[in-house]
Amino acid sequence: MRRIVGIFLAFLFVFIPTFQGTAQTAPAVSAGSRLSGISAEAGFSIETRQGYKVLTVSKLWPGSASRKTYVLYPRGSQPPRDIKADLFVPVPVQRVVLYSTTYIPALETIGELDSIVGVDNAGFVYSPQLRARIAAGKVVETTKNWMPDIERLVALKPDVIFNYGLGNEWDTFPKMQEVGLPVVLLGEWNEPDPLVRAEWAVFIAAFYNKEAEALARLETVRSEYARLKTLAAGAGSAGTLPAKSAAPQGASTLPARPRVLVNGPFQGVWTVSGGQSYMARLIADAGGAYLWADNRESGGLSLSVEAVFERALGADVWLNPAYGAQKLADVKALDPRFSALPVLKKGNVWNNDRRMSPGGGNDYFESAVMNPHLVLADLTAIFHPELLPNHAFTYYRKIVE
């Protein structure tokens, strides 16, 4: 399940027992009660009205001005007729297809993993429970040759296909909608705030009438995230940490807010996270000083290797230099100039691929979205090992010689 690819094919039409509506936002009928516990910054809202729920998605992808409205009504009853929506869905849903691995933990949390009948690429799944269902033939792959298998999707008769959009030719959802498939678009990947991104688990839970369970779990995540953020903030903003006998080796050599470099070059282009991005906020909350913190973008920055190298010379920590790199030699092999980087000489280089499935599924790209507190704990332990001396890493591992 990857967000960077998705070419589609559609060639037949059948009726799907989920009501398709007109692509318009809901008119102002009777006012409802908006679900509390969701941030105002979130790109979605959940409103309860008399006998049904209205879910509105306002952030689909960067620059998108369109909105999606989904009306959820009790299974076995008739959909409301006093409101227009993009899709009417009887709930709780019983059969779903996922087009991103990031949706899997939301279903695991509320005990609804068994409702999954299809995934777009089984090889990218990390969840042992879901992989077992795939192996047993209870969950099928719905992508063929990098294109959605429309015929198979139709045959699955899903109540909902959870998907996403990028606003370009790689989007898979338009052809699905053309043949009547019930597509629900999420925009969690578009949220720069780690905690707000995690709130999308509640959006998914609404399709199972389990918002309360998801909110309760979200509060636990928020509480732990706040605790770790406060802990990291106490490390200071400048200078060098004093040596401590109980601290792990190397703890005293890092500045109070170590300077952090991210990613590595690919085909001559080095894409780094913008200064207001999801990754930049995690680094700041973990007590790091991101090398592009002065940038105002929330997306990625495509830079030349030379432009990044100039700043990289001042890095104390390097995160995610190369996918699959096992040794520092693998990182050095990317560019002969890297051997001159002090951070590489010190060996303070980490990859977020500690948990991988046999088929290549990386749990960071699956459960990390719904568990920002676990990512924050890993980063805090990397930047300030003296603060979490006994930390057991979840997603990150140190790249060794």
URVENHU-V254867 format. One record per pair of residues at least 6 apart in sequence whose ideal C-beta (glycine too) atoms are under 7 Angstrom apart, sorted by sequence separation. I is the first residue (numbers start at 1). J is the second residue. D is the distance in whole Angstrom. If there is no record, write none. Layout:
I | J | D
I | J | D
//
This chain:
47 | 53 | 7
60 | 66 | 6
73 | 79 | 5
98 | 104 | 7
107 | 113 | 5
119 | 125 | 6
125 | 131 | 6
133 | 139 | 5
142 | 148 | 6
143 | 149 | 6
165 | 171 | 5
177 | 183 | 5
191 | 197 | 4
205 | 211 | 5
235 | 241 | 7
264 | 270 | 7
273 | 279 | 4
274 | 280 | 7
284 | 290 | 6
295 | 301 | 7
325 | 331 | 5
332 | 338 | 5
338 | 344 | 6
343 | 349 | 7
356 | 362 | 6
368 | 374 | 7
38 | 45 | 7
46 | 53 | 6
47 | 54 | 5
73 | 80 | 6
142 | 149 | 5
176 | 183 | 5
244 | 251 | 7
263 | 270 | 7
273 | 280 | 5
283 | 290 | 5
331 | 338 | 6
332 | 339 | 5
368 | 375 | 5
380 | 387 | 6
381 | 388 | 4
38 | 46 | 7
60 | 68 | 7
71 | 79 | 7
107 | 115 | 7
153 | 161 | 7
165 | 173 | 6
205 | 213 | 6
244 | 252 | 7
263 | 271 | 6
322 | 330 | 6
355 | 363 | 4
380 | 388 | 6
46 | 55 | 5
58 | 67 | 5
71 | 80 | 6
79 | 88 | 4
107 | 116 | 7
125 | 134 | 7
130 | 139 | 7
163 | 172 | 6
188 | 197 | 5
202 | 211 | 6
205 | 214 | 4
243 | 252 | 4
263 | 272 | 6
284 | 293 | 7
292 | 301 | 7
322 | 331 | 6
353 | 362 | 5
57 | 67 | 6
142 | 152 | 6
163 | 173 | 5
173 | 183 | 5
241 | 251 | 7
242 | 252 | 7
262 | 272 | 6
280 | 290 | 5
321 | 331 | 5
381 | 391 | 4
34 | 45 | 6
35 | 46 | 4
44 | 55 | 7
45 | 56 | 5
56 | 67 | 6
57 | 68 | 4
142 | 153 | 5
241 | 252 | 6
262 | 273 | 6
353 | 364 | 7
377 | 388 | 7
44 | 56 | 6
71 | 83 | 6
122 | 134 | 5
140 | 152 | 7
173 | 185 | 6
188 | 200 | 4
202 | 214 | 4
280 | 292 | 7
322 | 334 | 6
332 | 344 | 7
352 | 364 | 4
381 | 393 | 7
34 | 47 | 5
35 | 48 | 7
44 | 57 | 5
56 | 69 | 5
201 | 214 | 5
202 | 215 | 6
241 | 254 | 6
280 | 293 | 6
331 | 344 | 6
33 | 47 | 7
43 | 57 | 6
44 | 58 | 7
71 | 85 | 4
116 | 130 | 7
186 | 200 | 6
377 | 391 | 6
382 | 396 | 6
32 | 47 | 4
33 | 48 | 5
43 | 58 | 5
54 | 69 | 6
55 | 70 | 4
70 | 85 | 6
73 | 88 | 7
75 | 90 | 4
161 | 176 | 6
240 | 255 | 6
241 | 256 | 6
275 | 290 | 7
378 | 393 | 5
32 | 48 | 5
43 | 59 | 3
69 | 85 | 4
70 | 86 | 6
75 | 91 | 6
113 | 129 | 6
202 | 218 | 6
239 | 255 | 7
240 | 256 | 7
328 | 344 | 6
378 | 394 | 6
32 | 49 | 4
54 | 71 | 6
55 | 72 | 7
69 | 86 | 5
70 | 87 | 5
71 | 88 | 5
72 | 89 | 5
73 | 90 | 6
74 | 91 | 7
75 | 92 | 7
113 | 130 | 6
186 | 203 | 7
201 | 218 | 7
239 | 256 | 5
262 | 279 | 6
275 | 292 | 5
378 | 395 | 5
68 | 86 | 5
98 | 116 | 6
238 | 256 | 6
274 | 292 | 7
275 | 293 | 5
331 | 349 | 6
378 | 396 | 4
30 | 49 | 6
52 | 71 | 6
53 | 72 | 4
70 | 89 | 6
72 | 91 | 5
96 | 115 | 5
108 | 127 | 7
122 | 141 | 5
199 | 218 | 6
237 | 256 | 6
275 | 294 | 6
328 | 347 | 6
30 | 50 | 7
52 | 72 | 6
95 | 115 | 6
96 | 116 | 6
97 | 117 | 6
119 | 139 | 6
121 | 141 | 6
161 | 181 | 6
163 | 183 | 5
165 | 185 | 5
198 | 218 | 6
236 | 256 | 4
237 | 257 | 6
272 | 292 | 6
275 | 295 | 3
276 | 296 | 6
291 | 311 | 5
374 | 394 | 5
375 | 395 | 6
52 | 73 | 4
94 | 115 | 6
96 | 117 | 7
97 | 118 | 4
98 | 119 | 5
99 | 120 | 5
118 | 139 | 6
161 | 182 | 6
164 | 185 | 6
235 | 256 | 5
274 | 295 | 5
275 | 296 | 6
276 | 297 | 6
277 | 298 | 5
328 | 349 | 6
374 | 395 | 7
32 | 54 | 7
51 | 73 | 7
93 | 115 | 7
95 | 117 | 5
117 | 139 | 6
118 | 140 | 5
119 | 141 | 6
120 | 142 | 5
121 | 143 | 5
160 | 182 | 5
161 | 183 | 5
162 | 184 | 6
163 | 185 | 6
164 | 186 | 5
235 | 257 | 7
275 | 297 | 6
276 | 298 | 4
277 | 299 | 7
101 | 124 | 6
104 | 127 | 5
116 | 139 | 6
119 | 142 | 7
120 | 143 | 4
153 | 176 | 7
159 | 182 | 7
161 | 184 | 7
164 | 187 | 7
198 | 221 | 6
260 | 283 | 5
274 | 297 | 3
101 | 125 | 6
118 | 142 | 4
148 | 172 | 5
158 | 182 | 7
160 | 184 | 5
162 | 186 | 6
274 | 298 | 5
291 | 315 | 6
101 | 126 | 7
150 | 175 | 7
154 | 179 | 7
164 | 189 | 6
274 | 299 | 5
318 | 343 | 5
104 | 130 | 6
274 | 300 | 6
317 | 343 | 7
325 | 351 | 6
154 | 181 | 7
195 | 222 | 6
273 | 300 | 6
274 | 301 | 6
316 | 343 | 6
368 | 395 | 6
26 | 54 | 6
52 | 80 | 5
120 | 148 | 7
148 | 176 | 7
153 | 181 | 6
260 | 288 | 4
272 | 300 | 7
309 | 337 | 6
313 | 341 | 7
315 | 343 | 4
321 | 349 | 6
51 | 80 | 7
150 | 179 | 6
260 | 289 | 7
271 | 300 | 5
272 | 301 | 5
288 | 317 | 7
312 | 341 | 6
313 | 342 | 7
324 | 353 | 7
195 | 225 | 6
257 | 287 | 6
258 | 288 | 6
259 | 289 | 5
260 | 290 | 5
261 | 291 | 6
271 | 301 | 7
305 | 335 | 6
318 | 348 | 7
257 | 288 | 6
258 | 289 | 7
260 | 291 | 6
271 | 302 | 5
272 | 303 | 6
317 | 348 | 5
318 | 349 | 4
319 | 350 | 5
320 | 351 | 6
364 | 395 | 5
257 | 289 | 4
259 | 291 | 6
316 | 348 | 6
320 | 352 | 6
350 | 382 | 6
363 | 395 | 7
269 | 302 | 5
270 | 303 | 5
270 | 304 | 7
118 | 153 | 7
270 | 305 | 5
272 | 308 | 6
268 | 305 | 7
118 | 156 | 5
270 | 308 | 4
117 | 156 | 5
354 | 393 | 6
118 | 158 | 7
265 | 305 | 5
354 | 394 | 7
355 | 395 | 6
117 | 158 | 6
354 | 395 | 6
25 | 67 | 5
162 | 204 | 7
354 | 396 | 6
26 | 69 | 5
352 | 395 | 5
354 | 397 | 4
25 | 69 | 5
352 | 396 | 5
353 | 397 | 7
97 | 142 | 6
351 | 396 | 7
350 | 396 | 5
351 | 397 | 6
160 | 207 | 6
350 | 397 | 7
350 | 398 | 6
351 | 399 | 6
350 | 399 | 7
349 | 399 | 5
261 | 312 | 5
235 | 287 | 5
29 | 82 | 5
232 | 285 | 7
29 | 83 | 6
232 | 286 | 5
233 | 287 | 7
261 | 315 | 4
347 | 401 | 7
232 | 287 | 3
259 | 314 | 5
260 | 315 | 7
27 | 83 | 7
97 | 153 | 7
229 | 285 | 5
259 | 315 | 5
26 | 83 | 5
27 | 84 | 6
259 | 316 | 5
260 | 317 | 5
261 | 318 | 5
262 | 319 | 5
263 | 320 | 5
264 | 321 | 4
26 | 84 | 6
258 | 316 | 4
262 | 320 | 6
263 | 321 | 7
264 | 322 | 5
26 | 85 | 6
97 | 156 | 6
103 | 162 | 5
258 | 317 | 5
260 | 319 | 6
19 | 79 | 5
24 | 84 | 5
95 | 156 | 7
97 | 158 | 5
255 | 316 | 6
22 | 84 | 5
95 | 157 | 6
96 | 158 | 6
99 | 161 | 7
254 | 316 | 6
21 | 84 | 6
23 | 86 | 5
95 | 158 | 5
96 | 159 | 6
99 | 162 | 6
21 | 85 | 4
95 | 159 | 5
96 | 160 | 5
97 | 161 | 4
98 | 162 | 5
99 | 163 | 4
100 | 164 | 6
21 | 86 | 6
94 | 159 | 6
99 | 164 | 7
317 | 382 | 6
21 | 87 | 6
93 | 159 | 4
96 | 162 | 6
317 | 383 | 6
20 | 87 | 6
21 | 88 | 6
93 | 160 | 5
331 | 399 | 7
18 | 87 | 7
19 | 88 | 4
265 | 334 | 6
18 | 88 | 7
89 | 159 | 7
264 | 334 | 6
265 | 335 | 6
18 | 89 | 6
89 | 160 | 6
328 | 399 | 6
327 | 399 | 7
328 | 400 | 7
99 | 172 | 7
327 | 400 | 6
328 | 401 | 6
325 | 399 | 6
327 | 401 | 6
197 | 278 | 7
261 | 343 | 7
192 | 276 | 6
194 | 278 | 6
192 | 277 | 6
102 | 188 | 7
192 | 278 | 5
194 | 281 | 6
193 | 281 | 6
194 | 282 | 6
192 | 281 | 6
286 | 376 | 5
285 | 376 | 6
288 | 379 | 7
109 | 201 | 6
89 | 182 | 7
282 | 375 | 6
286 | 379 | 4
287 | 380 | 6
282 | 376 | 6
286 | 380 | 5
87 | 182 | 6
106 | 201 | 4
110 | 205 | 5
288 | 383 | 5
112 | 208 | 5
283 | 379 | 7
287 | 383 | 5
1 | 98 | 7
3 | 100 | 7
87 | 184 | 7
107 | 204 | 7
282 | 379 | 6
286 | 383 | 5
287 | 384 | 5
1 | 99 | 7
106 | 204 | 4
110 | 208 | 6
1 | 100 | 5
106 | 205 | 7
1 | 101 | 4
110 | 210 | 4
103 | 204 | 6
64 | 167 | 6
110 | 213 | 5
61 | 165 | 5
63 | 167 | 7
110 | 214 | 6
60 | 165 | 5
61 | 166 | 5
109 | 214 | 7
61 | 167 | 4
192 | 298 | 4
109 | 217 | 5
70 | 184 | 6
93 | 207 | 5
92 | 207 | 7
93 | 208 | 7
91 | 207 | 6
92 | 208 | 5
68 | 185 | 6
91 | 208 | 7
92 | 209 | 5
1 | 119 | 6
89 | 207 | 7
91 | 209 | 6
1 | 120 | 5
2 | 121 | 7
1 | 121 | 5
2 | 124 | 6
1 | 124 | 5
60 | 185 | 6
258 | 383 | 5
61 | 187 | 7
60 | 187 | 5
57 | 185 | 6
59 | 187 | 4
62 | 190 | 6
61 | 190 | 6
254 | 383 | 7
57 | 187 | 6
59 | 190 | 5
72 | 206 | 6
251 | 385 | 4
72 | 207 | 6
250 | 385 | 7
251 | 386 | 4
248 | 385 | 4
9 | 147 | 5
12 | 150 | 7
247 | 385 | 6
7 | 146 | 6
8 | 147 | 6
9 | 148 | 7
11 | 150 | 7
12 | 151 | 7
247 | 386 | 4
7 | 147 | 5
8 | 148 | 5
10 | 150 | 4
14 | 154 | 5
5 | 146 | 6
9 | 150 | 6
16 | 157 | 7
18 | 159 | 6
248 | 389 | 6
12 | 154 | 7
244 | 386 | 5
247 | 389 | 6
246 | 389 | 6
43 | 187 | 5
228 | 373 | 6
241 | 386 | 7
43 | 190 | 6
225 | 372 | 6
229 | 376 | 7
43 | 191 | 6
55 | 203 | 7
225 | 373 | 4
228 | 376 | 5
232 | 380 | 5
224 | 373 | 4
228 | 377 | 6
231 | 380 | 7
235 | 384 | 5
221 | 371 | 7
55 | 206 | 6
221 | 372 | 7
225 | 376 | 6
41 | 193 | 6
221 | 373 | 5
228 | 380 | 6
232 | 384 | 6
235 | 387 | 7
53 | 206 | 6
42 | 196 | 5
41 | 196 | 5
232 | 387 | 7
44 | 200 | 7
231 | 387 | 6
39 | 196 | 5
42 | 199 | 5
44 | 203 | 5
20 | 180 | 6
39 | 199 | 6
46 | 206 | 5
3 | 164 | 7
38 | 199 | 6
7 | 170 | 7
6 | 170 | 5
8 | 172 | 5
16 | 180 | 5
18 | 182 | 4
38 | 202 | 6
5 | 170 | 6
6 | 171 | 6
10 | 175 | 4
15 | 180 | 7
16 | 181 | 6
46 | 211 | 7
6 | 172 | 4
9 | 175 | 7
13 | 179 | 5
14 | 180 | 7
16 | 182 | 6
8 | 175 | 4
12 | 179 | 6
13 | 180 | 6
10 | 178 | 6
10 | 179 | 5
201 | 370 | 5
198 | 369 | 7
197 | 369 | 6
198 | 370 | 5
198 | 372 | 5
35 | 211 | 6
195 | 372 | 6
37 | 215 | 5
194 | 372 | 4
188 | 369 | 6
3 | 189 | 6
131 | 357 | 6
126 | 355 | 6
126 | 357 | 5
125 | 357 | 7
126 | 361 | 4
123 | 359 | 4
124 | 360 | 7
125 | 361 | 5
126 | 362 | 6
62 | 299 | 6
123 | 360 | 6
124 | 361 | 5
126 | 363 | 4
123 | 361 | 7
127 | 366 | 7
126 | 366 | 5
101 | 361 | 7
105 | 366 | 7
104 | 366 | 6
105 | 367 | 4
101 | 365 | 6
102 | 366 | 6
106 | 370 | 6
101 | 366 | 4
105 | 370 | 4
105 | 371 | 7
102 | 369 | 4
//
